[in-house]
């Protein structure tokens, strides 16, 4: 166990000390492709895809809950709408952050 901790510590120190070796100069990074726009597109795609999965799970859970207890329909519907609004707000926050970063 002690040897494993020592190996882990040495690996962490090497990774911390190796960071400046991978640094890039300012002039070399100036030209080329605008990676900010490309990564922004991937970010919004990932956010929208995961939000859609979450909204699907929320909808399925709400339908199942209403099928089990029809009397609690109004409470379940309120929780469903709040949950969907919170999930969608995360996608909109991602979109706003991307617009601020890219523009």
N, CA, C and O atoms as a Tinker XYZ file with bonds, in Angstrom:
   412  protein
     1  N      0.826000   -1.189000    0.000000    73     2
     2  CA     0.000000    0.000000    0.000000    64     1     3
     3  C      0.869000    1.250000    0.000000    63     2     4     5
     4  O      0.575000    2.231000   -0.684000    81     3
     5  N      1.950000    1.197000    0.785000    73     3     6
     6  CA     2.834000    2.349000    0.872000    64     5     7
     7  C      3.543000    2.584000   -0.462000    63     6     8     9
     8  O      3.750000    3.726000   -0.872000    81     7
     9  N      3.909000    1.498000   -1.128000    73     7    10
    10  CA     4.566000    1.617000   -2.427000    64     9    11
    11  C      3.598000    2.201000   -3.458000    63    10    12    13
    12  O      3.996000    3.014000   -4.293000    81    11
    13  N      2.339000    1.792000   -3.402000    73    11    14
    14  CA     1.332000    2.295000   -4.335000    64    13    15
    15  C      1.118000    3.795000   -4.138000    63    14    16    17
    16  O      0.989000    4.537000   -5.111000    81    15
    17  N      1.081000    4.239000   -2.891000    73    15    18
    18  CA     0.934000    5.663000   -2.620000    64    17    19
    19  C      2.141000    6.449000   -3.113000    63    18    20    21
    20  O      1.994000    7.559000   -3.625000    81    19
    21  N      3.326000    5.881000   -2.961000    73    19    22
    22  CA     4.538000    6.555000   -3.423000    64    21    23
    23  C      4.541000    6.669000   -4.950000    63    22    24    25
    24  O      4.916000    7.708000   -5.495000    81    23
    25  N      4.127000    5.609000   -5.633000    73    23    26
    26  CA     4.051000    5.646000   -7.090000    64    25    27
    27  C      3.019000    6.682000   -7.535000    63    26    28    29
    28  O      3.263000    7.435000   -8.478000    81    27
    29  N      1.884000    6.723000   -6.870000    73    27    30
    30  CA     0.852000    7.698000   -7.192000    64    29    31
    31  C      1.355000    9.120000   -6.972000    63    30    32    33
    32  O      1.100000   10.004000   -7.789000    81    31
    33  N      2.060000    9.339000   -5.883000    73    31    34
    34  CA     2.615000   10.662000   -5.591000    64    33    35
    35  C      3.630000   11.080000   -6.652000    63    34    36    37
    36  O      3.619000   12.225000   -7.104000    81    35
    37  N      4.497000   10.171000   -7.047000    73    35    38
    38  CA     5.508000   10.482000   -8.064000    64    37    39
    39  C      4.834000   10.790000   -9.400000    63    38    40    41
    40  O      5.247000   11.716000  -10.099000    81    39
    41  N      3.806000   10.028000   -9.762000    73    39    42
    42  CA     3.097000   10.281000  -11.013000    64    41    43
    43  C      2.400000   11.637000  -10.987000    63    42    44    45
    44  O      2.384000   12.350000  -11.991000    81    43
    45  N      1.829000   11.990000   -9.847000    73    43    46
    46  CA     1.191000   13.299000   -9.729000    64    45    47
    47  C      2.212000   14.418000   -9.856000    63    46    48    49
    48  O      1.941000   15.430000  -10.501000    81    47
    49  N      3.369000   14.253000   -9.256000    73    47    50
    50  CA     4.400000   15.283000   -9.342000    64    49    51
    51  C      4.899000   15.435000  -10.776000    63    50    52    53
    52  O      5.113000   16.555000  -11.240000    81    51
    53  N      5.087000   14.318000  -11.483000    73    51    54
    54  CA     5.509000   14.397000  -12.878000    64    53    55
    55  C      4.459000   15.109000  -13.728000    63    54    56    57
    56  O      4.800000   15.916000  -14.592000    81    55
    57  N      3.190000   14.811000  -13.483000    73    55    58
    58  CA     2.145000   15.453000  -14.280000    64    57    59
    59  C      2.034000   16.941000  -13.973000    63    58    60    61
    60  O      1.736000   17.737000  -14.864000    81    59
    61  N      2.271000   17.323000  -12.724000    73    59    62
    62  CA     2.229000   18.745000  -12.374000    64    61    63
    63  C      3.427000   19.478000  -12.960000    63    62    64    65
    64  O      3.286000   20.587000  -13.475000    81    63
    65  N      4.593000   18.874000  -12.885000    73    63    66
    66  CA     5.797000   19.530000  -13.378000    64    65    67
    67  C      5.895000   19.515000  -14.900000    63    66    68    69
    68  O      6.655000   20.301000  -15.466000    81    67
    69  N      5.154000   18.648000  -15.576000    73    67    70
    70  CA     5.232000   18.557000  -17.028000    64    69    71
    71  C      4.320000   19.550000  -17.735000    63    70    72    73
    72  O      4.418000   19.704000  -18.952000    81    71
    73  N      3.446000   20.220000  -17.014000    73    71    74
    74  CA     2.504000   21.145000  -17.642000    64    73    75
    75  C      3.210000   22.260000  -18.417000    63    74    76    77
    76  O      2.807000   22.531000  -19.548000    81    75
    77  N      4.240000   22.923000  -17.876000    73    75    78
    78  CA     4.899000   23.973000  -18.663000    64    77    79
    79  C      5.553000   23.451000  -19.941000    63    78    80    81
    80  O      5.734000   24.218000  -20.887000    81    79
    81  N      5.903000   22.203000  -19.991000    73    79    82
    82  CA     6.524000   21.660000  -21.198000    64    81    83
    83  C      5.541000   21.615000  -22.360000    63    82    84    85
    84  O      5.954000   21.668000  -23.519000    81    83
    85  N      4.257000   21.520000  -22.070000    73    83    86
    86  CA     3.249000   21.475000  -23.120000    64    85    87
    87  C      2.664000   22.842000  -23.438000    63    86    88    89
    88  O      1.736000   22.942000  -24.240000    81    87
    89  N      3.184000   23.886000  -22.831000    73    87    90
    90  CA     2.675000   25.231000  -23.077000    64    89    91
    91  C      2.988000   25.659000  -24.503000    63    90    92    93
    92  O      4.012000   25.283000  -25.072000    81    91
    93  N      2.092000   26.444000  -25.061000    73    91    94
    94  CA     2.253000   26.896000  -26.432000    64    93    95
    95  C      2.491000   28.399000  -26.419000    63    94    96    97
    96  O      1.894000   29.123000  -25.621000    81    95
    97  N      3.353000   28.859000  -27.291000    73    95    98
    98  CA     3.630000   30.288000  -27.352000    64    97    99
    99  C      2.440000   31.021000  -27.949000    63    98   100   101
   100  O      1.628000   30.429000  -28.660000    81    99
   101  N      2.341000   32.304000  -27.658000    73    99   102
   102  CA     1.208000   33.091000  -28.128000    64   101   103
   103  C      1.171000   33.251000  -29.631000    63   102   104   105
   104  O      0.089000   33.246000  -30.217000    81   103
   105  N      2.310000   33.391000  -30.270000    73   103   106
   106  CA     2.346000   33.597000  -31.711000    64   105   107
   107  C      1.907000   32.379000  -32.497000    63   106   108   109
   108  O      1.277000   32.515000  -33.545000    81   107
   109  N      2.224000   31.208000  -32.017000    73   107   110
   110  CA     1.879000   29.985000  -32.748000    64   109   111
   111  C      0.384000   29.696000  -32.682000    63   110   112   113
   112  O     -0.169000   29.079000  -33.592000    81   111
   113  N     -0.262000   30.130000  -31.629000    73   111   114
   114  CA    -1.680000   29.848000  -31.476000    64   113   115
   115  C     -2.556000   30.871000  -32.188000    63   114   116   117
   116  O     -3.767000   30.675000  -32.296000    81   115
   117  N     -1.964000   31.958000  -32.675000    73   115   118
   118  CA    -2.761000   33.040000  -33.254000    64   117   119
   119  C     -3.415000   32.641000  -34.575000    63   118   120   121
   120  O     -4.571000   32.996000  -34.804000    81   119
   121  N     -2.734000   31.935000  -35.430000    73   119   122
   122  CA    -3.292000   31.593000  -36.733000    64   121   123
   123  C     -3.991000   30.258000  -36.716000    63   122   124   125
   124  O     -3.787000   29.446000  -35.813000    81   123
   125  N     -4.813000   30.035000  -37.713000    73   123   126
   126  CA    -5.438000   28.728000  -37.839000    64   125   127
   127  C     -6.943000   28.778000  -37.687000    63   126   128   129
   128  O     -7.571000   29.821000  -37.866000    81   127
   129  N     -7.504000   27.637000  -37.357000    73   127   130
   130  CA    -8.945000   27.480000  -37.265000    64   129   131
   131  C     -9.476000   28.119000  -35.995000    63   130   132   133
   132  O     -8.809000   28.133000  -34.960000    81   131
   133  N    -10.680000   28.644000  -36.092000    73   131   134
   134  CA   -11.338000   29.215000  -34.922000    64   133   135
   135  C    -11.993000   28.077000  -34.134000    63   134   136   137
   136  O    -13.146000   27.724000  -34.381000    81   135
   137  N    -11.262000   27.519000  -33.204000    73   135   138
   138  CA   -11.743000   26.368000  -32.440000    64   137   139
   139  C    -12.818000   26.754000  -31.440000    63   138   140   141
   140  O    -13.558000   25.889000  -30.972000    81   139
   141  N    -12.922000   28.033000  -31.101000    73   139   142
   142  CA   -13.937000   28.456000  -30.137000    64   141   143
   143  C    -15.327000   28.202000  -30.700000    63   142   144   145
   144  O    -16.203000   27.706000  -29.990000    81   143
   145  N    -15.534000   28.534000  -31.952000    73   143   146
   146  CA   -16.846000   28.329000  -32.563000    64   145   147
   147  C    -17.171000   26.844000  -32.699000    63   146   148   149
   148  O    -18.315000   26.434000  -32.503000    81   147
   149  N    -16.176000   26.053000  -33.032000    73   147   150
   150  CA   -16.398000   24.613000  -33.192000    64   149   151
   151  C    -16.729000   23.966000  -31.849000    63   150   152   153
   152  O    -17.666000   23.172000  -31.756000    81   151
   153  N    -15.971000   24.299000  -30.821000    73   151   154
   154  CA   -16.254000   23.730000  -29.499000    64   153   155
   155  C    -17.562000   24.258000  -28.935000    63   154   156   157
   156  O    -18.237000   23.560000  -28.178000    81   155
   157  N    -17.930000   25.489000  -29.297000    73   155   158
   158  CA   -19.224000   26.013000  -28.861000    64   157   159
   159  C    -20.361000   25.205000  -29.477000    63   158   160   161
   160  O    -21.360000   24.929000  -28.812000    81   159
   161  N    -20.213000   24.829000  -30.735000    73   159   162
   162  CA   -21.228000   23.990000  -31.370000    64   161   163
   163  C    -21.352000   22.632000  -30.705000    63   162   164   165
   164  O    -22.457000   22.131000  -30.499000    81   163
   165  N    -20.211000   22.038000  -30.369000    73   163   166
   166  CA   -20.247000   20.759000  -29.657000    64   165   167
   167  C    -20.871000   20.916000  -28.270000    63   166   168   169
   168  O    -21.612000   20.042000  -27.820000    81   167
   169  N    -20.576000   22.015000  -27.600000    73   167   170
   170  CA   -21.115000   22.227000  -26.253000    64   169   171
   171  C    -22.630000   22.334000  -26.273000    63   170   172   173
   172  O    -23.305000   21.727000  -25.442000    81   171
   173  N    -23.169000   23.095000  -27.209000    73   171   174
   174  CA   -24.625000   23.233000  -27.259000    64   173   175
   175  C    -25.274000   21.933000  -27.711000    63   174   176   177
   176  O    -26.382000   21.615000  -27.280000    81   175
   177  N    -24.599000   21.179000  -28.574000    73   175   178
   178  CA   -25.149000   19.889000  -29.004000    64   177   179
   179  C    -25.205000   18.905000  -27.840000    63   178   180   181
   180  O    -26.194000   18.192000  -27.670000    81   179
   181  N    -24.151000   18.870000  -27.047000    73   179   182
   182  CA   -24.129000   17.974000  -25.887000    64   181   183
   183  C    -25.179000   18.401000  -24.871000    63   182   184   185
   184  O    -25.897000   17.563000  -24.327000    81   183
   185  N    -25.269000   19.709000  -24.613000    73   183   186
   186  CA   -26.250000   20.201000  -23.641000    64   185   187
   187  C    -27.670000   19.897000  -24.095000    63   186   188   189
   188  O    -28.493000   19.456000  -23.293000    81   187
   189  N    -27.965000   20.127000  -25.362000    73   187   190
   190  CA   -29.317000   19.878000  -25.863000    64   189   191
   191  C    -29.639000   18.383000  -25.875000    63   190   192   193
   192  O    -30.760000   17.988000  -25.554000    81   191
   193  N    -28.670000   17.559000  -26.240000    73   191   194
   194  CA   -28.906000   16.116000  -26.261000    64   193   195
   195  C    -29.167000   15.544000  -24.881000    63   194   196   197
   196  O    -30.089000   14.751000  -24.693000    81   195
   197  N    -28.354000   15.948000  -23.919000    73   195   198
   198  CA   -28.555000   15.452000  -22.558000    64   197   199
   199  C    -29.838000   16.008000  -21.945000    63   198   200   201
   200  O    -30.508000   15.318000  -21.177000    81   199
   201  N    -30.180000   17.248000  -22.280000    73   199   202
   202  CA   -31.439000   17.808000  -21.782000    64   201   203
   203  C    -32.630000   17.059000  -22.369000    63   202   204   205
   204  O    -33.618000   16.827000  -21.673000    81   203
   205  N    -32.547000   16.684000  -23.628000    73   203   206
   206  CA   -33.632000   15.919000  -24.246000    64   205   207
   207  C    -33.792000   14.558000  -23.578000    63   206   208   209
   208  O    -34.909000   14.086000  -23.365000    81   207
   209  N    -32.664000   13.933000  -23.251000    73   207   210
   210  CA   -32.746000   12.657000  -22.527000    64   209   211
   211  C    -33.381000   12.854000  -21.154000    63   210   212   213
   212  O    -34.216000   12.055000  -20.731000    81   211
   213  N    -32.991000   13.902000  -20.470000    73   211   214
   214  CA   -33.562000   14.184000  -19.154000    64   213   215
   215  C    -35.043000   14.486000  -19.234000    63   214   216   217
   216  O    -35.816000   14.033000  -18.390000    81   215
   217  N    -35.449000   15.244000  -20.236000    73   215   218
   218  CA   -36.861000   15.562000  -20.390000    64   217   219
   219  C    -37.673000   14.312000  -20.721000    63   218   220   221
   220  O    -38.812000   14.173000  -20.275000    81   219
   221  N    -37.101000   13.424000  -21.483000    73   219   222
   222  CA   -37.787000   12.165000  -21.768000    64   221   223
   223  C    -37.991000   11.331000  -20.516000    63   222   224   225
   224  O    -39.054000   10.747000  -20.309000    81   223
   225  N    -36.952000   11.282000  -19.678000    73   223   226
   226  CA   -37.082000   10.523000  -18.424000    64   225   227
   227  C    -38.109000   11.168000  -17.499000    63   226   228   229
   228  O    -38.881000   10.467000  -16.845000    81   227
   229  N    -38.121000   12.496000  -17.442000    73   227   230
   230  CA   -39.089000   13.194000  -16.593000    64   229   231
   231  C    -40.505000   12.921000  -17.081000    63   230   232   233
   232  O    -41.400000   12.651000  -16.279000    81   231
   233  N    -40.711000   12.992000  -18.390000    73   231   234
   234  CA   -42.038000   12.725000  -18.938000    64   233   235
   235  C    -42.495000   11.302000  -18.687000    63   234   236   237
   236  O    -43.655000   11.068000  -18.346000    81   235
   237  N    -41.590000   10.351000  -18.852000    73   235   238
   238  CA   -41.941000    8.951000  -18.610000    64   237   239
   239  C    -42.273000    8.711000  -17.142000    63   238   240   241
   240  O    -43.219000    7.992000  -16.818000    81   239
   241  N    -41.488000    9.319000  -16.262000    73   239   242
   242  CA   -41.751000    9.144000  -14.829000    64   241   243
   243  C    -43.076000    9.786000  -14.437000    63   242   244   245
   244  O    -43.799000    9.245000  -13.601000    81   243
   245  N    -43.404000   10.929000  -15.027000    73   243   246
   246  CA   -44.674000   11.586000  -14.716000    64   245   247
   247  C    -45.851000   10.755000  -15.216000    63   246   248   249
   248  O    -46.857000   10.625000  -14.518000    81   247
   249  N    -45.737000   10.197000  -16.407000    73   247   250
   250  CA   -46.814000    9.338000  -16.926000    64   249   251
   251  C    -47.009000    8.106000  -16.051000    63   250   252   253
   252  O    -48.137000    7.697000  -15.774000    81   251
   253  N    -45.902000    7.526000  -15.625000    73   251   254
   254  CA   -45.989000    6.350000  -14.757000    64   253   255
   255  C    -46.613000    6.707000  -13.410000    63   254   256   257
   256  O    -47.419000    5.949000  -12.870000    81   255
   257  N    -46.235000    7.865000  -12.873000    73   255   258
   258  CA   -46.787000    8.277000  -11.583000    64   257   259
   259  C    -48.276000    8.573000  -11.692000    63   258   260   261
   260  O    -49.040000    8.244000  -10.785000    81   259
   261  N    -48.697000    9.194000  -12.795000    73   259   262
   262  CA   -50.128000    9.475000  -12.968000    64   261   263
   263  C    -50.924000    8.195000  -13.196000    63   262   264   265
   264  O    -52.091000    8.114000  -12.814000    81   263
   265  N    -50.306000    7.203000  -13.809000    73   263   266
   266  CA   -50.998000    5.930000  -14.010000    64   265   267
   267  C    -51.171000    5.194000  -12.687000    63   266   268   269
   268  O    -52.164000    4.495000  -12.484000    81   267
   269  N    -50.203000    5.352000  -11.790000    73   267   270
   270  CA   -50.298000    4.668000  -10.493000    64   269   271
   271  C    -51.277000    5.366000   -9.556000    63   270   272   273
   272  O    -52.001000    4.714000   -8.804000    81   271
   273  N    -51.295000    6.706000   -9.607000    73   271   274
   274  CA   -52.139000    7.458000   -8.682000    64   273   275
   275  C    -52.801000    8.607000   -9.437000    63   274   276   277
   276  O    -52.274000    9.720000   -9.435000    81   275
   277  N    -53.936000    8.367000  -10.078000    73   275   278
   278  CA   -54.593000    9.426000  -10.857000    64   277   279
   279  C    -55.069000   10.606000  -10.011000    63   278   280   281
   280  O    -55.238000   11.705000  -10.537000    81   279
   281  N    -55.284000   10.403000   -8.730000    73   279   282
   282  CA   -55.759000   11.490000   -7.873000    64   281   283
   283  C    -54.693000   12.562000   -7.665000    63   282   284   285
   284  O    -55.026000   13.709000   -7.364000    81   283
   285  N    -53.438000   12.215000   -7.818000    73   283   286
   286  CA   -52.343000   13.165000   -7.601000    64   285   287
   287  C    -51.914000   13.845000   -8.897000    63   286   288   289
   288  O    -50.791000   14.338000   -9.004000    81   287
   289  N    -52.808000   13.870000   -9.874000    73   287   290
   290  CA   -52.457000   14.394000  -11.194000    64   289   291
   291  C    -51.978000   15.838000  -11.145000    63   290   292   293
   292  O    -50.983000   16.172000  -11.788000    81   291
   293  N    -52.655000   16.697000  -10.404000    73   291   294
   294  CA   -52.294000   18.120000  -10.392000    64   293   295
   295  C    -50.919000   18.344000   -9.763000    63   294   296   297
   296  O    -50.149000   19.176000  -10.241000    81   295
   297  N    -50.611000   17.613000   -8.704000    73   295   298
   298  CA   -49.301000   17.755000   -8.060000    64   297   299
   299  C    -48.180000   17.230000   -8.965000    63   298   300   301
   300  O    -47.101000   17.816000   -9.051000    81   299
   301  N    -48.463000   16.123000   -9.628000    73   299   302
   302  CA   -47.463000   15.545000  -10.537000    64   301   303
   303  C    -47.242000   16.467000  -11.731000    63   302   304   305
   304  O    -46.112000   16.649000  -12.183000    81   303
   305  N    -48.329000   17.049000  -12.239000    73   303   306
   306  CA   -48.206000   17.946000  -13.384000    64   305   307
   307  C    -47.400000   19.194000  -13.015000    63   306   308   309
   308  O    -46.599000   19.670000  -13.819000    81   307
   309  N    -47.601000   19.720000  -11.823000    73   307   310
   310  CA   -46.830000   20.880000  -11.370000    64   309   311
   311  C    -45.346000   20.536000  -11.271000    63   310   312   313
   312  O    -44.497000   21.303000  -11.725000    81   311
   313  N    -45.037000   19.393000  -10.684000    73   311   314
   314  CA   -43.635000   18.973000  -10.576000    64   313   315
   315  C    -43.037000   18.717000  -11.956000    63   314   316   317
   316  O    -41.865000   19.010000  -12.192000    81   315
   317  N    -43.842000   18.169000  -12.869000    73   315   318
   318  CA   -43.377000   17.913000  -14.233000    64   317   319
   319  C    -43.020000   19.214000  -14.943000    63   318   320   321
   320  O    -41.960000   19.315000  -15.562000    81   319
   321  N    -43.890000   20.197000  -14.858000    73   319   322
   322  CA   -43.644000   21.469000  -15.544000    64   321   323
   323  C    -42.439000   22.178000  -14.944000    63   322   324   325
   324  O    -41.628000   22.739000  -15.682000    81   323
   325  N    -42.305000   22.164000  -13.623000    73   323   326
   326  CA   -41.133000   22.778000  -12.989000    64   325   327
   327  C    -39.849000   22.067000  -13.398000    63   326   328   329
   328  O    -38.847000   22.714000  -13.704000    81   327
   329  N    -39.878000   20.750000  -13.405000    73   327   330
   330  CA   -38.695000   19.988000  -13.802000    64   329   331
   331  C    -38.290000   20.258000  -15.238000    63   330   332   333
   332  O    -37.107000   20.427000  -15.533000    81   331
   333  N    -39.272000   20.299000  -16.135000    73   331   334
   334  CA   -38.967000   20.582000  -17.539000    64   333   335
   335  C    -38.429000   22.000000  -17.717000    63   334   336   337
   336  O    -37.544000   22.229000  -18.541000    81   335
   337  N    -38.958000   22.948000  -16.951000    73   335   338
   338  CA   -38.463000   24.330000  -17.042000    64   337   339
   339  C    -37.024000   24.425000  -16.559000    63   338   340   341
   340  O    -36.210000   25.125000  -17.161000    81   339
   341  N    -36.704000   23.724000  -15.473000    73   339   342
   342  CA   -35.328000   23.754000  -14.964000    64   341   343
   343  C    -34.362000   23.096000  -15.954000    63   342   344   345
   344  O    -33.254000   23.590000  -16.163000    81   343
   345  N    -34.774000   22.004000  -16.552000    73   343   346
   346  CA   -33.908000   21.325000  -17.522000    64   345   347
   347  C    -33.685000   22.218000  -18.741000    63   346   348   349
   348  O    -32.561000   22.337000  -19.228000    81   347
   349  N    -34.741000   22.835000  -19.225000    73   347   350
   350  CA   -34.611000   23.693000  -20.404000    64   349   351
   351  C    -33.800000   24.945000  -20.089000    63   350   352   353
   352  O    -33.106000   25.469000  -20.960000    81   351
   353  N    -33.882000   25.426000  -18.852000    73   351   354
   354  CA   -33.095000   26.614000  -18.490000    64   353   355
   355  C    -31.598000   26.321000  -18.544000    63   354   356   357
   356  O    -30.811000   27.215000  -18.855000    81   355
   357  N    -31.195000   25.102000  -18.249000    73   355   358
   358  CA   -29.777000   24.760000  -18.344000    64   357   359
   359  C    -29.282000   24.858000  -19.783000    63   358   360   361
   360  O    -28.162000   25.307000  -20.025000    81   359
   361  N    -30.107000   24.441000  -20.734000    73   359   362
   362  CA   -29.725000   24.554000  -22.144000    64   361   363
   363  C    -29.647000   26.026000  -22.541000    63   362   364   365
   364  O    -28.735000   26.428000  -23.263000    81   363
   365  N    -30.593000   26.821000  -22.074000    73   363   366
   366  CA   -30.564000   28.246000  -22.407000    64   365   367
   367  C    -29.368000   28.943000  -21.772000    63   366   368   369
   368  O    -28.779000   29.835000  -22.383000    81   367
   369  N    -29.001000   28.548000  -20.550000    73   367   370
   370  CA   -27.798000   29.112000  -19.925000    64   369   371
   371  C    -26.560000   28.753000  -20.740000    63   370   372   373
   372  O    -25.668000   29.583000  -20.909000    81   371
   373  N    -26.502000   27.536000  -21.238000    73   371   374
   374  CA   -25.375000   27.128000  -22.085000    64   373   375
   375  C    -25.332000   27.967000  -23.351000    63   374   376   377
   376  O    -24.258000   28.388000  -23.783000    81   375
   377  N    -26.482000   28.211000  -23.944000    73   375   378
   378  CA   -26.547000   29.023000  -25.153000    64   377   379
   379  C    -26.080000   30.452000  -24.884000    63   378   380   381
   380  O    -25.345000   31.023000  -25.690000    81   379
   381  N    -26.497000   31.031000  -23.768000    73   379   382
   382  CA   -26.076000   32.394000  -23.414000    64   381   383
   383  C    -24.573000   32.446000  -23.176000    63   382   384   385
   384  O    -23.906000   33.372000  -23.638000    81   383
   385  N    -24.038000   31.472000  -22.467000    73   383   386
   386  CA   -22.596000   31.439000  -22.202000    64   385   387
   387  C    -21.821000   31.318000  -23.509000    63   386   388   389
   388  O    -20.775000   31.945000  -23.670000    81   387
   389  N    -22.326000   30.520000  -24.435000    73   387   390
   390  CA   -21.646000   30.366000  -25.723000    64   389   391
   391  C    -21.679000   31.674000  -26.503000    63   390   392   393
   392  O    -20.673000   32.060000  -27.099000    81   391
   393  N    -22.823000   32.364000  -26.511000    73   391   394
   394  CA   -22.884000   33.643000  -27.214000    64   393   395
   395  C    -21.937000   34.661000  -26.602000    63   394   396   397
   396  O    -21.296000   35.421000  -27.328000    81   395
   397  N    -21.838000   34.687000  -25.282000    73   395   398
   398  CA   -20.921000   35.620000  -24.622000    64   397   399
   399  C    -19.481000   35.271000  -24.958000    63   398   400   401
   400  O    -18.666000   36.166000  -25.182000    81   399
   401  N    -19.158000   33.996000  -24.995000    73   399   402
   402  CA   -17.784000   33.563000  -25.249000    64   401   403
   403  C    -17.376000   33.760000  -26.707000    63   402   404   405
   404  O    -16.264000   34.213000  -26.979000    81   403
   405  N    -18.253000   33.427000  -27.638000    73   403   406
   406  CA   -17.897000   33.476000  -29.055000    64   405   407
   407  C    -17.947000   34.904000  -29.582000    63   406   408   409
   408  O    -17.059000   35.321000  -30.325000    81   407
   409  N    -18.959000   35.644000  -29.210000    73   407   410
   410  CA   -19.111000   37.010000  -29.736000    64   409   411
   411  C    -18.354000   37.939000  -28.862000    63   410   412
   412  O    -18.338000   39.144000  -29.110000    81   411
